[in-house]
Amino acid sequence: MTECTLSLTLARNLGYLGWARVFGIAALVGTMLSQPLTNFFVGLALLFWLISGVKSGQIQPGHSWAIDLKNPAVSGALLLMAWMLLSILWSHASLQNTFIGIWKYRKLLYVPLMVMLFADAAWRDRAIKAWLAAAVVLMLYSLIRLLPDPIGDGHMGVHPALPLSSYSYISLGFVLIPALTLGLAWMQRARSMTEKSWGALVALLTVAFVILAQQGRTTYVTMTALVIFFVLSQIKSKQKWLAMAVLLIVAASVGLLSTKVQNRVNEVITDSRVEQTTETISSSGLRIGFWRTTADIVKQNPILGTGMGTWADEYRKYVANTPNTPKISPLGGNPHQEYLLMASQLGLVGLALFLAWIARSIFASKQLPLNDRIAAQSLLIAFIVSCFFNSTLFDSATGHFYCIGLGILFAGYKNQKHEI
């Protein structure tokens, strides 16, 4: 049998639903490389899923809508999207800008799509392995590129993973760092030395990537949170307090002994005290200015917010009469904090829906199969931390990775009896 014949046989055996899943995995990997690639594969996944439904005579082949709507990852995403659409009624922005703001969050709809696609545990496992493989390639490529040219200020804003990935430090850090806990878990649970070695390699590679190829403080905090999560999740309840004390001592020691950490902390303290309107403003100074102003915007419209797509205009209005406030691009922007962005545009009601979505997903993750659970909890922790320093869901790369990854992993929620 020729290679061409084998390829055609494989294509026929996969079927439309199988190819939809292949494209779903490609979309997940695509979030680590480029946004156009992600959009392309998501479109193909949706198209082939719809065709599979037509061929099978069902809109959703394999399991019912009722099952998926009870899924906390799905219901939370859909409720948040519904509230965004409802904000059209009170949005301060034009109808066009409101829809543009809502369009930025279209990735929320990818959660139910991926849940419907990945009911099969074997396909979820393939998705996790594909993500880890792509993460290893990107991290190795970054570290190899750094060998002749150690990282410094010249690399700021341009990640050494280029040209393999078109994303910045923040985006790449978010999509790669959860590999740390998966590697540690793999190393711990594996039976053979080969599998343990692969797990150790992934974990060590992630640590090396963060230390040598990352500039952002968000990345350091995220890695610390993931290490704490893994340690506490692996020990008995009676030993958790002792482990927490040890981790705090280690963290304090690093802070006292590392001049790099001390310099980063001093930068934040200094930036909080100086004028934030110059072109040489640092990233921490920019965030502090954005947060102060956005918090004041929230106070003026606390319950419902100002509506989707309004943040940039509301911010400019405030800045016009407020000193010591950083300017933003004429084309728009965001406050670099998802929680404040939600509160300013959707009010405390929208923020509550957002937080409830995260909280329900955390509690529900305990019911996932083991591999899915570790991956989902790692993703959720990285998301929670990142949202304090960036508009993680709003941003294209990180938001797409989170929603696609969350949907794939939560497809295993109470779904073991319905796998196809």
N, C-alpha and C positions, 0 to 999 in steps of 0.2 A: 504494500500500500504506500503510495507516494505521500510526501509531506503535505502537498496540496489537498489530497483526499482526506488525510487525517485532520487537517484544519477544518474542512467542510463538515466532517463527521462531528467534530467537537462543537462547531457552531450550531448544528442541528440538535445535538444532545442537550445543549444548554437551554435552548428555547428562549422565548422573549423575556420571561421572568428572570432567567439566569443571566441574560445579557444586561438586563436592567440592574441586577446586583453587581455585575462586573463594572458597569459605568458608575454605580454608587460608590464602589471602592475607589475607582479612578478619581471621582470627585473629591473624596476624602484626601487622597494623596495630592490631588491638584491644589488643595488649600495650602499646601506647604511650598508650592512652586509659583503659581501665578493665578490671579483672579479670573482672567479670561478662560483659562483652562478649567477652572472649577465650574464656571457658568456653563461651559460647553458640555461637560460630562453630566452635570445635573440635568440639563435639558434632555440629553440622551436617555438618562435613567428614567425620567418622567415619561418620555415618549414610549419607551419599550415596556414600561409598566402598564401604561394605558392600552397598548396593543395586546399585551398578555391578558388583560382583563376582557378585552373584546373577543379574543380567541377562545377564552375559557367560558365566556358567557356571564362573567361576574365583573363588577366594577373593581372589586378588590379580591383577587384570587387567593384562596388559602385560609383566610380567617375573617372574622366579622368586624364591622365598624365599632360595635359596642365594646369589644375587647380593647381596641386601640384608644378609644375615647376615655376609658378609665385609666389609661396609662398616664401617670403624673407628668412625664416629660411632654406628652402630647397635649393634654388638657391645659397645662400651664402656658405652653407656647401659644395655643389657640386663644385662650382668654386674654393674654397680653396683646395679641394682634387685634382682637375684637375691640379692646379698649382704645387702641391706637386709631382704629377706624372711627370709633365713636367720637374721638376728640375733634373730628372735623366740625362738629356742631359748635364748639367753642374756641377753635384755634384762632390765634391772633394773626396768623399768616394768611397769605392768599391761598386759594384752593390748590393752585399749582405747587406752591412750596410745601403745603401740607402733604400732598400726595408724594412729593419727592422725599419728604421726611419719612413717610410710611414705607416707601419703596426701599429705603436703606435697611429696613428690618424684614424684608421679604424672606430672609433666611430662616425666620421662625417657622415658615411653612415647610421647610426641609425636614424638620423634626418628624412630623407625621409621615412624610414620604418615606424616610429611611426606616421608620418603625414598620411600615407596611412591607417594605422590601426585605428586611433582614430578620424574618421570623425564624429562619433556619440557623441553628447554633454553629454549624460548620462554616456558613458564610460570614457570620460575625467573627469567628476565629480567623478567617482569611483576611478580613478587613483589619483586624488588630495587627496581624503579622505584616501586612502590606504597609501599614503606617510605620511600624517599627523599622522595617527594612529601609523605607525612604528616609526615616529619621537618622539611621546609622550612616547612610550614604551622605546626607547633607552635613552631618557633624564631622565625619571623616574628611570630607572635602574642605570644610571650613578650617579644620586644624592643619591640614596639609598646606593649604594656602598661606597660613600664618607662619609657618616655619621660617621662610626666608625674610619675613617682615612682621615682627611681633606687633601685636595690636597696640594702637595708640590713638591719639586724638585725630589723626588723619583718617581713621576708619569710621569715625562717628557718622551715623546716618547711612553708611554703605556697608552692608554685611559681607564678610569674606566668603559667604556661600554663593555670592554672585559669580558667574551668571546662571548657576543652577536654579537659584531662587531669586525672585524679584522683590523680596520683602525686606523690611528693616529689622533691626535688632529686636524690637519689642514683639513684632509679629512672629519672627522665627523662634524667639525664646518661648513664647506661649505654646506653639504647636509642637515643640521638641522636648521641653522639660518633663512632661508627664512620662516620658520614656524611662526616667530614673526609677520610679516606684515599680513600674512593670518589670524592669530589669532585675531589681532587688527581689521582687516576688517570684519571678521566674527562677532566679538563682536559689532561692530558699526552698521552693517546692519541687524542683527538678530531681529526678532520681539518678540520672546518669551524669558523669563528670562533664561530658560534652555539653549537655544542656545547661548545667550550672555555670560552665565557662562562658557560654553565650550570654547568659543573664548578667554575669559579672562584667562582661565586656560592655554591654549596653549601659549598665549603671555607671561604670567608670568613664566611659566615653561621654556620657551626659554631664558628669561632674567636670571633666576636662573642658568640655565645650563651654559650660557656664563660666568657669574661671578664666579661660584663655581667650574665648571668642565672643564674650558678651560684655557690653558696657552698662546696660541698664540696671538700676537698682531694683526694678520690679522683678527682674529675673532672679536676683539673689534672694529676695524675700520669698518668691514662689518656691525656689528650690529648698529653702529652709522649712517652709510649711509642709512640703511634700515629705521631707525626711522625718519631721515630727509626726506626721500622719502615719507613715509606714511603721515607725518604731512603736507608736502607741497602739496600732492595730494588730501588732504581732505579739504583744505581751499580755499577761493575765491582769485582770482588773486591780488586784492588790498591789501590783508592781508599777502601775501607771504613774502614781505620784512620784515614786522614786525615779522612774525614767524621765519624767518631766523635769524634776530637779536637776538631773544630770545634764539634760539638754539645755536648760537655762544657764547652767554653769559653763558649758562648752560655748554657747552663744556669747555670753558675757566675756569669756576669755578671748574669743576671736575679735570681739569689738575692742578690747583693751590692747591686744597685741598687733592687730592689723592696721597699719597706717592707711591702707586703701579704704577700709571701712570707715575709719575716723574722718578721713578727708571727705567722704561722701556725706556723712552726717553733718559735718561742719558746713558743707555747701548748702544743705537744706536750711540750716539755722540762719546762715547769712542771707540767703535768698528771701527768707520770710521777713527780713527787716529793711530791705533796700527798695529803691524805686524799681518797678517792673515794666517800664515802658521803653527801654532801650532795645536796639536790635541785637545786642550781645547777651540778651537774657538767657539764662540756663533753663534746662528742662524742668528742674524742680521749681524754680522761680515762676516759670510760666504756669505750672499747675497750681501753685499756691494762689496766684492771682485769679485764675479761672475759678477755683473752688470758692474763694471769698465772694466773688461777684455772683456766681450761680446760686450760692446759698441765699443771697439777698433777693434774687429773682424768685426763688422758691417761697420765701416769706411773703412776697407780694401776691402770689397765686397758689396758696398752699394745698387746696383740696383737689382741684381739677387740673392745675397747671396751665400753661399757655397754649397747649396743643402741639401736635407733631409739626416739625419743620420750623419751629419758631426760635430755637435757641440762639442762633447767630444774630437775628434781628433784635431780639430782646437784650442780648449782650451788648450790641453796639449802642443801643439807646442808653443803657446804664453807663457804659464807658464814657460817653460824651460828656457827662457831668460828674465823673468820678476820677480823681487823681490816683496815681500809683496802681494803675490797672493795665495789664498788657493788652495790646491790640490784637486783632485776629485778621485773617485773610479776607479780602473783599468777597471771595467766593464762598465763604462759610467757615465752619469749624465745629469744634465740640469742646466740652470742658475737661476732657481727659479724665473723666470719672463717670462710670456708667450709672452709679446710684444717683448722683446729682443730676445727670442728664435725664434720667427717668423722672425724678421728682420735679424738675423744672418744666418739662413738657407734658407730663401726664399726671402731675400732682402726687399727693401722698397716696391716693387711691392706686395710681399706676405703679408707684414704688412698692406698695404693699403686694400687688399682683406679681411683680417681678421677684420680690423676696420670697413670696410664697411658692413660686415656681421652683426656685433654687432649693428652698427648704424641703419641699415635698420630694424633689428628686433625690436629695441626700438621704432622706429616710427610706425612700423606696429602693434605693440602690442596694440596700441590705438584702433584698429579695432576688437580686440578679444572680445568675450563675457565677462561680468564683472568678474566672478570668474577666468576664464582663464587669463584675463588681469592682475589682481593683482598678480597671481602666476607667470606669465611669467615675469613681470616687476621686481618682487622680485628676481627671479632667475637671470635675466640679471644684476641687480645691484650687487648682490653677486659675479657674475662671473667677472664683470669689476673690482671690488675692488680686488678680489683674484688674478687676473692676474698680478697685480702690484707687488705682493709678492711671487707668486708661479707660476709654469708652469701648470696652472690649466687644460688646455685642453690636454696637453701632459700626465699628470698623469692619471693613470688608473681609480681610483675611482671617482675623481672629474670630469674628462672628460666624463666618461660614464654617470654620473648623469646629467651633463649639457646637453649632446646631446639627451639622452632619454627623459629627462624632457622637453626640448625645443621642440622636435618633437611632443610629446603628446599635449602640450599646444597650439602650432601653428597649430595643425590640425583643429582648429576652425577658422583660418584666412579666411575670405570671403567664408566660407564653410557652413554657416547655411542652404542654399538652397539645399545643396548636401548631407546632413546628411542621414545616413542609419541606 
